[in-house]
Amino acid sequence: MDHHFRKPANDITSQLEINFGDLGRPGRGGRGGRGGRGRGGRANRGSRTDKSSASAPDVDDPEAFPALS
């Protein structure tokens, strides 16, 4: 048994709940996988476009990433 990694005493990862089921897989019908299409389609689609445009910076805009310059 080779245990290479020891967690420090203040490691917060033990407090986090990591759920890989929420990852958006391509070809699975959109985000989350449950009820992505159909149910409340118009409201979902509207909020999704708002969310992505508001939270994600423009990848082609170098000024959106000042730490990289």
MOBEL-V319252 format. One record per run of one state. SS is the DSSP state (@ for helix, = for strand, . for the rest). FROM is the first residue (numbers start at 1). TO is the last residue. If there is no record, write none. Layout:
ss: {SS	SS}
from: {FROM	FROM}
to: {TO	TO}
This chain:
ss: {.	@	.	@	.	@	.	@	.	@	.}
from: {1	12	16	20	23	41	56	62	65	66	69}
to: {11	15	19	22	40	55	61	64	65	68	69}
